[in-house]
Amino acid sequence: MNLKLPPQHLIAANVANALTEDIGDCDWTVQLIPAAQHGNARIVVREPAIICGQAWFNEVFHQVDASIQIEWKVAEGEYVAAGHIICELQGNTRSLLTAERSALNFLQTLSAVATETHRYVEAVEGTAAKVHDTRKTIPGLRRAQKYAVTIGGGENQRIGLYDGILIKENHILAAGNIANAIGMARTIAPAHVSIQIEVENLAELEQAITAGAVSILLDNMSLEEMSAAVQLAKGRAILEASGGVDLTQIRAIAETGVDRISIGKLTKDIKAIDLSMRLA
């Protein structure tokens, strides 16, 4: 499942929470500025990036002041070079400055996810492997971050516990064995809930395939083990590599022949894109 832009009510809720924690009862600093003053502002990107998060950025300014005018100079998902002016705004100066930080926080964070994802996608170009995210996201921003992954060219793993079953070591122990765990999952899962099982070695992989698993996560396997897993599976199941994947490894992992590579770093270890707002 790949997320499109989340529904507007979810974006509005993200923004409302951000503004509440930032503004509280009052933005005291903007009281230094005459209440009727109007101004122009521009957003400049300070490093190369894929721009993502315009809907959240717009919503911040419009929740603060619906009269603020926003003109984007780039499209969502567009790659821009350092120094590029990506957006211009007009409106009440107090409102512009009150909304600035929350709006940039969303735009910097989601652009970082999209940009980082794109680096990983480029690294596996020419192979059959697809780059997937995980549930290792910033609390409250999962749907936003997973949307940003798709803007960067990646794909979404399950969104949460509600739309996919991932049978891990402790689940297998509790169920008794791999076959029991897969059988129980099939019994309880509605049609829209995916089922995947995690294995740690080739013996477990064989058991999972024999039990009818169609999606198998290879947990922290070596390159040699992954290559052997692909040969053992022979297309009978979708194989996903996971565990400590970074840019130095991903090409070699993709070349083993796995179908998917899931990477927590796309959403949990990101560095915000350097953006700034300047009054004109």
C-alpha positions in Angstrom: 0.0 0.0 0.0 1.3 3.4 -1.0 -0.1 6.5 0.7 -1.4 9.3 -1.3 -1.7 12.7 0.3 -3.5 12.1 3.7 -7.0 13.4 4.1 -7.3 17.1 4.9 -8.7 16.4 8.4 -5.5 14.5 9.3 -3.3 17.3 8.0 -5.4 19.9 9.9 -5.1 17.8 13.1 -1.2 17.6 12.7 -1.1 21.3 12.2 -3.5 22.2 15.1 -1.4 20.1 17.5 1.8 21.8 16.3 0.4 25.3 16.7 -1.0 24.5 20.1 2.4 23.3 21.4 4.2 26.3 19.8 1.9 29.3 20.4 0.1 28.3 23.5 -1.9 31.3 24.8 0.0 33.9 22.9 3.0 34.7 20.6 4.5 37.5 22.7 7.3 38.3 20.4 5.1 39.5 17.5 3.5 42.0 19.8 6.6 44.1 19.0 5.2 44.6 15.5 2.3 47.0 14.7 -0.9 44.9 14.4 -1.9 46.3 11.0 1.5 45.9 9.4 1.6 43.8 6.2 4.6 42.3 4.5 6.1 39.8 2.0 8.2 36.8 2.8 10.1 34.2 0.8 11.2 30.7 1.6 14.7 29.8 0.5 16.2 26.3 0.4 19.8 26.2 1.6 20.8 22.7 0.3 19.7 20.5 -2.6 16.4 18.8 -1.7 13.2 17.2 -2.9 10.4 19.5 -1.7 7.6 17.8 0.2 5.0 18.9 2.7 3.4 21.8 1.0 -0.1 20.9 2.2 1.1 21.0 5.9 3.0 24.3 5.3 -0.1 25.9 3.7 -2.4 24.6 6.5 -0.2 26.2 9.2 -0.4 29.6 7.6 -4.1 29.4 6.9 -4.9 28.2 10.4 -3.0 31.2 11.8 -4.5 33.6 9.3 -6.7 32.5 6.4 -6.0 35.7 4.5 -2.3 34.9 3.9 -1.5 34.4 0.3 0.9 31.7 -0.7 2.6 31.3 -4.1 4.7 28.1 -4.7 7.5 28.4 -7.2 8.1 24.7 -7.3 5.9 21.6 -7.4 5.5 19.0 -4.7 8.1 16.4 -5.2 10.4 18.7 -7.3 14.1 18.6 -6.9 15.6 22.0 -6.2 19.2 23.3 -5.9 20.6 25.2 -3.0 19.7 28.9 -3.0 16.4 28.4 -4.8 13.3 30.5 -3.8 10.6 27.9 -3.4 7.7 30.0 -2.1 6.5 33.5 -1.6 4.0 34.8 0.9 2.0 37.9 1.5 0.0 38.9 4.5 -0.1 40.3 8.0 3.4 40.4 9.3 2.5 39.2 12.8 0.7 36.2 11.3 3.6 35.4 9.0 6.1 35.3 11.8 3.8 33.4 14.2 3.3 30.6 11.6 6.9 30.6 10.4 8.5 27.9 12.7 5.7 25.4 12.6 5.3 25.7 8.9 9.1 25.2 8.3 9.2 22.3 10.7 6.8 20.3 8.6 8.4 21.3 5.3 11.9 20.6 6.5 11.0 17.3 8.0 9.0 15.9 5.1 11.4 17.2 2.5 14.2 15.4 4.4 12.3 12.1 4.3 11.6 12.5 0.6 15.2 13.5 -0.2 16.7 10.7 1.9 14.3 8.1 0.3 15.3 9.3 -3.1 19.0 8.6 -2.3 18.2 5.0 -1.5 16.0 4.6 -4.5 18.7 5.9 -6.7 21.2 3.4 -5.1 19.2 0.4 -6.2 18.3 1.7 -9.7 18.6 -1.1 -12.2 17.8 -3.9 -9.8 14.4 -5.4 -9.1 14.4 -4.4 -5.4 12.0 -1.8 -4.1 12.8 0.5 -1.2 10.3 0.3 1.7 9.8 2.2 4.9 9.0 0.9 8.4 6.9 1.8 11.5 9.9 3.7 13.0 8.4 7.1 12.5 8.0 10.3 14.6 4.9 9.9 16.8 2.0 11.7 15.4 3.5 12.1 11.9 3.4 8.5 10.6 1.0 9.1 7.7 2.8 12.4 6.8 6.2 10.7 6.8 5.0 7.6 4.9 3.5 10.0 2.3 6.9 11.7 2.0 8.6 8.3 1.4 6.3 7.9 -1.7 7.2 11.4 -2.9 10.9 10.3 -2.7 10.1 7.2 -4.9 9.9 4.6 -2.1 7.1 2.4 -1.1 5.2 1.9 2.2 5.4 -1.2 4.4 2.2 -1.6 6.5 1.0 1.7 7.9 0.4 0.3 11.4 -0.6 -2.7 13.4 -4.1 -2.4 11.9 -3.4 -3.1 8.3 -0.8 -5.9 8.4 0.3 -8.9 10.4 4.1 -9.3 10.9 4.8 -12.5 12.7 8.1 -12.1 14.6 10.2 -14.3 16.9 8.1 -13.8 20.0 4.8 -14.4 18.1 6.3 -17.7 16.8 7.3 -18.8 20.3 3.9 -18.0 21.6 2.2 -19.9 18.8 4.5 -22.9 19.1 6.1 -22.9 15.7 6.1 -21.2 12.3 3.4 -23.3 10.7 1.0 -22.7 13.7 1.6 -18.9 13.6 1.0 -18.7 9.8 -2.1 -20.9 10.1 -3.6 -18.7 12.9 -2.8 -15.5 11.0 -4.7 -16.8 8.0 -7.7 -17.7 10.2 -8.0 -14.2 11.8 -6.9 -11.8 9.1 -9.5 -10.1 7.0 -8.8 -9.9 3.2 -7.3 -6.4 3.4 -4.8 -7.3 6.1 -1.4 -8.5 4.8 0.5 -11.3 6.4 4.3 -11.5 6.6 6.6 -13.6 8.7 10.1 -12.8 9.9 12.8 -15.5 9.7 16.4 -15.5 10.9 18.0 -18.3 9.0 17.5 -20.6 6.0 15.9 -23.4 8.0 13.2 -21.0 9.2 12.8 -19.7 5.6 12.1 -23.3 4.4 9.6 -23.9 7.1 7.8 -20.6 6.3 7.6 -21.4 2.6 6.4 -25.0 3.3 3.7 -23.5 5.5 2.5 -21.3 2.6 4.0 -17.9 3.5 3.8 -15.5 0.6 5.8 -12.6 2.2 8.9 -13.3 4.3 11.2 -10.8 6.0 14.8 -11.8 6.2 16.0 -10.4 9.5 19.7 -9.3 9.7 21.0 -11.9 7.3 24.4 -11.6 5.6 24.7 -11.0 1.9 25.6 -14.7 1.5 22.5 -15.8 3.4 20.3 -13.5 1.4 21.6 -14.8 -1.9 21.0 -18.4 -0.6 17.5 -17.4 0.5 16.7 -16.1 -3.0 17.9 -19.4 -4.5 15.9 -21.4 -2.0 12.7 -19.5 -2.4 12.8 -19.6 -6.2 10.0 -17.0 -6.5 7.7 -18.9 -4.2 7.5 -15.9 -1.8 8.2 -12.2 -1.7 11.5 -11.7 0.2 12.2 -8.6 2.1 15.6 -7.7 3.6 15.7 -5.8 6.8 18.0 -4.8 9.7 20.6 -2.0 9.8 20.4 -1.2 6.1 22.3 2.0 5.0 23.5 3.6 1.8 26.8 1.8 1.9 25.1 -1.6 1.9 21.9 -1.3 -0.1 23.2 -1.8 -3.6 24.9 -5.1 -2.6 21.7 -6.2 -0.8 19.6 -5.4 -3.9 21.9 -7.4 -6.1 21.3 -10.6 -4.0 17.9 -10.7 -5.8 15.6 -9.8 -2.8 12.3 -8.2 -3.8 12.1 -5.5 -1.1 14.5 -3.7 1.3 12.9 -2.0 4.4 14.8 0.8 6.0 14.0 2.5 9.3 16.5 5.3 8.6 14.2 6.9 6.0 11.9 8.2 8.8 13.7 7.9 12.1 17.3 9.1 11.4 16.6 12.1 9.2 18.3 15.5 9.2 16.0 18.4 8.5 16.5 20.2 5.2 17.9 23.7 5.7 15.2 26.1 4.8 14.7 29.7 5.9 12.1 32.4 5.7 13.1 36.0 5.1 10.8 39.1 5.1 11.2 41.0 1.9 
